[in-house]
């Protein structure tokens, strides 16, 4: 069994690639934040306290459009509601005796990418492993925001567009390696792509907000996975 320090180092190692990707994505956010009228402190504070790319980009758009506090709050609730599901999943992976303080701190750092590496960690999830991932990922997100605000409008539009798709590259990097040689996971990825395409293109579904789509798709895909590929319980004597 690993010590707490070893768990933290393991998480830190897995968090470094996430931090590098986060830096690129939040760099773009920092530029947009400055364009929306935020100073460097306000933009970095938003990044440190939120840790959500979709939520922060939507928030900046609403702030620039002079939206009300209620509109911003409801939009953030819908967009970020997927983290409820990720928290539920991780709660099944941690030791039942994990203290409330550890659970609360781990919940702060749940993002798509941190969730991906945490849920894939072998055995029970140690809080210190999660802290290790967060120790790399959170500074990467905050520093990218800071550098983006400072850089302002120096970068050309083409480079800004390239940085905006970095998040999708990170998500692909999280799901593709575990899918190699795993027919079940590969099948679920294909099913996810087909359903996501349907929700994006069908007129009756395309009008839904991105947050609602993610919630519905998560339940749908998880339900299909549980029905077609049930996890077999091992009996222990």
C-alpha positions as a LaTeX table, in Angstrom:
\begin{tabular}{lrrr}
\hline
Residue & $x$ (\AA) & $y$ (\AA) & $z$ (\AA) \\
\hline
Unk1 & 0.00 & 0.00 & 0.00 \\
Unk2 & 1.32 & 3.46 & $-0.98$ \\
Unk3 & 1.99 & 6.12 & 1.62 \\
Unk4 & 0.21 & 9.48 & 1.43 \\
Unk5 & 3.34 & 11.11 & $-0.02$ \\
Unk6 & 3.63 & 8.40 & $-2.69$ \\
Unk7 & $-0.03$ & 8.84 & $-3.60$ \\
Unk8 & 0.49 & 12.59 & $-3.86$ \\
Unk9 & 3.55 & 12.18 & $-6.09$ \\
Unk10 & 1.65 & 9.74 & $-8.31$ \\
Unk11 & $-1.19$ & 12.23 & $-8.68$ \\
Unk12 & 1.23 & 15.10 & $-9.32$ \\
Unk13 & 2.88 & 13.12 & $-12.12$ \\
Unk14 & $-0.48$ & 12.44 & $-13.79$ \\
Unk15 & $-1.53$ & 16.04 & $-13.28$ \\
Unk16 & 1.38 & 17.61 & $-15.17$ \\
Unk17 & $-0.02$ & 16.84 & $-18.68$ \\
Unk18 & $-3.38$ & 18.21 & $-17.53$ \\
Unk19 & $-1.69$ & 21.39 & $-16.27$ \\
Unk20 & 0.01 & 21.90 & $-19.64$ \\
Unk21 & $-3.30$ & 21.56 & $-21.46$ \\
Unk22 & $-5.04$ & 23.78 & $-18.93$ \\
Unk23 & $-2.43$ & 26.49 & $-19.43$ \\
Unk24 & $-3.21$ & 26.65 & $-23.16$ \\
Unk25 & $-6.98$ & 26.72 & $-22.68$ \\
Unk26 & $-7.00$ & 29.23 & $-19.80$ \\
Unk27 & $-4.58$ & 31.44 & $-21.75$ \\
Unk28 & $-7.40$ & 32.00 & $-24.23$ \\
Unk29 & $-9.82$ & 32.56 & $-21.36$ \\
Unk30 & $-7.51$ & 35.22 & $-19.94$ \\
Unk31 & $-7.50$ & 37.09 & $-23.23$ \\
Unk32 & $-11.30$ & 37.00 & $-23.42$ \\
Unk33 & $-11.58$ & 38.03 & $-19.77$ \\
Unk34 & $-9.56$ & 41.16 & $-20.44$ \\
Unk35 & $-11.68$ & 41.94 & $-23.48$ \\
Unk36 & $-14.76$ & 41.63 & $-21.24$ \\
Unk37 & $-13.33$ & 44.26 & $-18.87$ \\
Unk38 & $-11.87$ & 42.08 & $-16.09$ \\
Unk39 & $-8.48$ & 42.88 & $-14.61$ \\
Unk40 & $-5.87$ & 40.22 & $-13.91$ \\
Unk41 & $-6.93$ & 39.72 & $-10.27$ \\
Unk42 & $-10.61$ & 39.24 & $-11.13$ \\
Unk43 & $-9.82$ & 36.82 & $-13.96$ \\
Unk44 & $-7.39$ & 34.72 & $-11.88$ \\
Unk45 & $-9.82$ & 34.70 & $-8.94$ \\
Unk46 & $-12.54$ & 33.39 & $-11.24$ \\
Unk47 & $-10.24$ & 30.63 & $-12.49$ \\
Unk48 & $-9.07$ & 29.57 & $-9.03$ \\
Unk49 & $-12.58$ & 29.46 & $-7.58$ \\
Unk50 & $-14.40$ & 27.88 & $-10.54$ \\
Unk51 & $-12.08$ & 25.52 & $-12.45$ \\
Unk52 & $-14.57$ & 25.08 & $-15.27$ \\
Unk53 & $-13.74$ & 25.94 & $-18.85$ \\
Unk54 & $-17.29$ & 25.85 & $-20.24$ \\
Unk55 & $-18.68$ & 27.67 & $-17.22$ \\
Unk56 & $-16.04$ & 30.39 & $-17.26$ \\
Unk57 & $-16.27$ & 31.00 & $-21.01$ \\
Unk58 & $-20.07$ & 31.22 & $-20.70$ \\
Unk59 & $-19.70$ & 33.49 & $-17.66$ \\
Unk60 & $-17.42$ & 35.88 & $-19.54$ \\
Unk61 & $-19.94$ & 36.04 & $-22.40$ \\
Unk62 & $-22.74$ & 36.86 & $-19.97$ \\
Unk63 & $-20.64$ & 39.45 & $-18.13$ \\
Unk64 & $-19.75$ & 41.14 & $-21.41$ \\
Unk65 & $-23.46$ & 41.15 & $-22.30$ \\
Unk66 & $-24.40$ & 42.78 & $-18.96$ \\
Unk67 & $-26.50$ & 39.79 & $-17.89$ \\
Unk68 & $-28.15$ & 39.78 & $-14.46$ \\
Unk69 & $-26.77$ & 37.84 & $-11.51$ \\
Unk70 & $-29.72$ & 35.44 & $-11.67$ \\
Unk71 & $-29.11$ & 34.72 & $-15.36$ \\
Unk72 & $-25.44$ & 34.03 & $-14.69$ \\
Unk73 & $-26.22$ & 31.79 & $-11.68$ \\
Unk74 & $-28.82$ & 29.70 & $-13.52$ \\
Unk75 & $-26.58$ & 29.32 & $-16.57$ \\
Unk76 & $-23.67$ & 28.18 & $-14.41$ \\
Unk77 & $-25.89$ & 25.70 & $-12.56$ \\
Unk78 & $-27.02$ & 24.12 & $-15.83$ \\
Unk79 & $-23.59$ & 24.06 & $-17.48$ \\
Unk80 & $-21.77$ & 22.70 & $-14.42$ \\
Unk81 & $-24.44$ & 20.26 & $-13.23$ \\
Unk82 & $-22.47$ & 17.42 & $-14.79$ \\
Unk83 & $-20.06$ & 17.69 & $-11.85$ \\
Unk84 & $-22.81$ & 16.34 & $-9.60$ \\
Unk85 & $-22.66$ & 13.11 & $-11.55$ \\
Unk86 & $-18.87$ & 12.98 & $-11.45$ \\
Unk87 & $-18.96$ & 13.50 & $-7.69$ \\
Unk88 & $-21.46$ & 10.67 & $-7.29$ \\
Unk89 & $-19.19$ & 8.37 & $-9.29$ \\
Unk90 & $-16.07$ & 9.30 & $-7.31$ \\
Unk91 & $-17.90$ & 8.89 & $-4.00$ \\
Unk92 & $-18.21$ & 5.19 & $-4.83$ \\
Unk93 & $-14.47$ & 4.90 & $-5.42$ \\
Unk94 & $-13.15$ & 6.47 & $-2.22$ \\
Unk95 & $-12.92$ & 4.75 & 1.15 \\
Unk96 & $-16.23$ & 5.05 & 3.08 \\
Unk97 & $-14.24$ & 6.25 & 6.10 \\
Unk98 & $-12.85$ & 9.25 & 4.22 \\
Unk99 & $-13.49$ & 12.36 & 6.31 \\
Unk100 & $-15.87$ & 15.15 & 5.31 \\
Unk101 & $-12.93$ & 17.57 & 5.03 \\
Unk102 & $-11.19$ & 15.34 & 2.48 \\
Unk103 & $-14.42$ & 14.86 & 0.52 \\
Unk104 & $-15.04$ & 18.61 & 0.46 \\
Unk105 & $-11.51$ & 19.39 & $-0.72$ \\
Unk106 & $-11.64$ & 16.69 & $-3.39$ \\
Unk107 & $-14.98$ & 18.05 & $-4.62$ \\
Unk108 & $-13.41$ & 21.47 & $-5.19$ \\
Unk109 & $-10.96$ & 19.99 & $-7.69$ \\
Unk110 & $-13.36$ & 17.89 & $-9.77$ \\
Unk111 & $-13.04$ & 18.76 & $-13.46$ \\
Unk112 & $-13.56$ & 16.60 & $-16.54$ \\
Unk113 & $-9.87$ & 15.78 & $-16.82$ \\
Unk114 & $-9.16$ & 15.35 & $-13.11$ \\
Unk115 & $-12.22$ & 13.12 & $-12.89$ \\
Unk116 & $-10.92$ & 11.09 & $-15.84$ \\
Unk117 & $-7.54$ & 10.28 & $-14.28$ \\
Unk118 & $-9.04$ & 9.82 & $-10.79$ \\
Unk119 & $-11.70$ & 7.35 & $-11.84$ \\
Unk120 & $-9.08$ & 5.42 & $-13.83$ \\
Unk121 & $-6.70$ & 5.14 & $-10.87$ \\
Unk122 & $-6.39$ & 1.50 & $-9.73$ \\
Unk123 & $-8.00$ & 0.49 & $-6.45$ \\
Unk124 & $-9.59$ & 2.88 & $-3.98$ \\
Unk125 & $-9.05$ & 6.57 & $-4.67$ \\
Unk126 & $-6.81$ & 8.23 & $-2.11$ \\
Unk127 & $-7.52$ & 11.89 & $-1.31$ \\
Unk128 & $-3.78$ & 12.52 & $-1.55$ \\
Unk129 & $-3.72$ & 11.22 & $-5.13$ \\
Unk130 & $-6.45$ & 13.76 & $-5.97$ \\
Unk131 & $-4.49$ & 16.48 & $-4.17$ \\
Unk132 & $-1.45$ & 15.61 & $-6.26$ \\
Unk133 & $-3.38$ & 16.00 & $-9.51$ \\
Unk134 & $-4.87$ & 19.27 & $-8.27$ \\
Unk135 & $-1.43$ & 20.55 & $-7.19$ \\
Unk136 & $-0.40$ & 20.57 & $-10.85$ \\
Unk137 & $-3.72$ & 21.25 & $-12.60$ \\
Unk138 & $-5.00$ & 24.22 & $-10.57$ \\
Unk139 & $-1.80$ & 26.32 & $-10.87$ \\
Unk140 & $-1.68$ & 25.49 & $-14.58$ \\
Unk141 & $-5.21$ & 26.83 & $-15.02$ \\
Unk142 & $-4.56$ & 29.95 & $-12.92$ \\
Unk143 & $-1.19$ & 30.79 & $-14.52$ \\
Unk144 & $-2.61$ & 30.38 & $-18.01$ \\
Unk145 & $-5.35$ & 32.85 & $-17.13$ \\
Unk146 & $-2.82$ & 35.33 & $-15.75$ \\
Unk147 & $-0.57$ & 35.15 & $-18.81$ \\
Unk148 & $-3.61$ & 35.49 & $-21.08$ \\
Unk149 & $-4.76$ & 38.67 & $-19.37$ \\
Unk150 & $-1.25$ & 40.15 & $-19.44$ \\
Unk151 & $-0.79$ & 39.30 & $-23.12$ \\
Unk152 & $-4.03$ & 41.03 & $-24.04$ \\
Unk153 & $-4.63$ & 41.35 & $-27.73$ \\
Unk154 & $-1.05$ & 40.72 & $-28.86$ \\
Unk155 & $-1.66$ & 37.25 & $-30.30$ \\
Unk156 & $-3.08$ & 36.88 & $-33.83$ \\
Unk157 & $-6.67$ & 35.52 & $-34.27$ \\
Unk158 & $-5.46$ & 32.25 & $-35.82$ \\
Unk159 & $-3.37$ & 31.38 & $-32.79$ \\
Unk160 & $-6.27$ & 32.23 & $-30.46$ \\
Unk161 & $-8.51$ & 29.86 & $-32.43$ \\
Unk162 & $-5.90$ & 27.12 & $-32.17$ \\
Unk163 & $-5.69$ & 27.55 & $-28.38$ \\
Unk164 & $-9.48$ & 27.35 & $-28.05$ \\
Unk165 & $-9.54$ & 23.72 & $-29.23$ \\
Unk166 & $-6.85$ & 22.57 & $-26.80$ \\
Unk167 & $-9.48$ & 21.39 & $-24.31$ \\
Unk168 & $-10.86$ & 18.90 & $-26.82$ \\
Unk169 & $-7.38$ & 17.50 & $-27.32$ \\
Unk170 & $-7.10$ & 16.93 & $-23.58$ \\
Unk171 & $-10.41$ & 15.11 & $-23.43$ \\
Unk172 & $-9.35$ & 12.83 & $-26.28$ \\
Unk173 & $-6.07$ & 12.13 & $-24.48$ \\
Unk174 & $-8.02$ & 11.05 & $-21.40$ \\
Unk175 & $-10.33$ & 8.53 & $-23.11$ \\
Unk176 & $-8.29$ & 7.06 & $-25.98$ \\
Unk177 & $-5.40$ & 5.32 & $-24.12$ \\
Unk178 & $-7.69$ & 3.25 & $-21.81$ \\
Unk179 & $-9.84$ & 2.29 & $-24.83$ \\
Unk180 & $-6.97$ & 0.50 & $-26.57$ \\
Unk181 & $-7.63$ & $-3.22$ & $-26.38$ \\
Unk182 & $-10.86$ & $-2.66$ & $-24.43$ \\
Unk183 & $-13.83$ & $-3.48$ & $-26.69$ \\
Unk184 & $-16.37$ & $-2.41$ & $-24.08$ \\
Unk185 & $-14.90$ & 1.05 & $-23.62$ \\
Unk186 & $-14.31$ & 1.45 & $-27.36$ \\
Unk187 & $-17.96$ & 0.56 & $-28.02$ \\
Unk188 & $-19.15$ & 3.09 & $-25.45$ \\
Unk189 & $-17.00$ & 5.81 & $-27.01$ \\
Unk190 & $-18.59$ & 5.12 & $-30.40$ \\
Unk191 & $-22.08$ & 5.13 & $-28.86$ \\
Unk192 & $-21.25$ & 8.43 & $-27.14$ \\
Unk193 & $-20.12$ & 9.98 & $-30.41$ \\
Unk194 & $-23.27$ & 8.87 & $-32.25$ \\
Unk195 & $-25.61$ & 10.12 & $-29.53$ \\
Unk196 & $-23.70$ & 13.41 & $-29.18$ \\
Unk197 & $-23.96$ & 13.95 & $-32.94$ \\
Unk198 & $-27.70$ & 13.26 & $-32.82$ \\
Unk199 & $-28.20$ & 15.77 & $-30.00$ \\
Unk200 & $-26.22$ & 18.36 & $-31.93$ \\
Unk201 & $-27.95$ & 17.93 & $-35.30$ \\
Unk202 & $-31.56$ & 16.83 & $-34.69$ \\
Unk203 & $-33.79$ & 19.95 & $-34.61$ \\
Unk204 & $-35.81$ & 18.72 & $-31.61$ \\
Unk205 & $-32.65$ & 18.24 & $-29.54$ \\
Unk206 & $-30.26$ & 20.87 & $-30.86$ \\
Unk207 & $-32.13$ & 23.70 & $-29.09$ \\
Unk208 & $-31.27$ & 22.31 & $-25.62$ \\
Unk209 & $-28.54$ & 24.01 & $-23.61$ \\
Unk210 & $-25.15$ & 22.30 & $-23.52$ \\
Unk211 & $-25.47$ & 21.59 & $-19.79$ \\
Unk212 & $-28.83$ & 19.82 & $-20.17$ \\
Unk213 & $-27.49$ & 17.82 & $-23.11$ \\
Unk214 & $-24.53$ & 16.62 & $-21.07$ \\
Unk215 & $-26.79$ & 15.50 & $-18.22$ \\
Unk216 & $-29.17$ & 13.60 & $-20.51$ \\
Unk217 & $-26.33$ & 12.03 & $-22.48$ \\
Unk218 & $-24.55$ & 10.97 & $-19.30$ \\
Unk219 & $-27.63$ & 9.18 & $-17.96$ \\
Unk220 & $-28.36$ & 7.69 & $-21.37$ \\
Unk221 & $-24.85$ & 6.39 & $-22.02$ \\
Unk222 & $-24.39$ & 5.19 & $-18.45$ \\
Unk223 & $-27.73$ & 3.37 & $-18.65$ \\
Unk224 & $-26.79$ & 1.71 & $-21.93$ \\
Unk225 & $-23.43$ & 0.69 & $-20.50$ \\
Unk226 & $-25.01$ & $-0.77$ & $-17.36$ \\
Unk227 & $-27.56$ & $-2.72$ & $-19.40$ \\
Unk228 & $-25.29$ & $-4.05$ & $-22.16$ \\
Unk229 & $-22.04$ & $-4.35$ & $-20.21$ \\
Unk230 & $-22.95$ & $-5.03$ & $-16.57$ \\
Unk231 & $-20.07$ & $-5.23$ & $-14.11$ \\
Unk232 & $-19.79$ & $-8.73$ & $-12.69$ \\
Unk233 & $-19.49$ & $-8.90$ & $-8.94$ \\
Unk234 & $-16.79$ & $-11.15$ & $-7.57$ \\
Unk235 & $-17.69$ & $-13.31$ & $-4.65$ \\
Unk236 & $-15.16$ & $-13.34$ & $-1.84$ \\
Unk237 & $-15.05$ & $-16.10$ & 0.66 \\
\hline
\end{tabular}
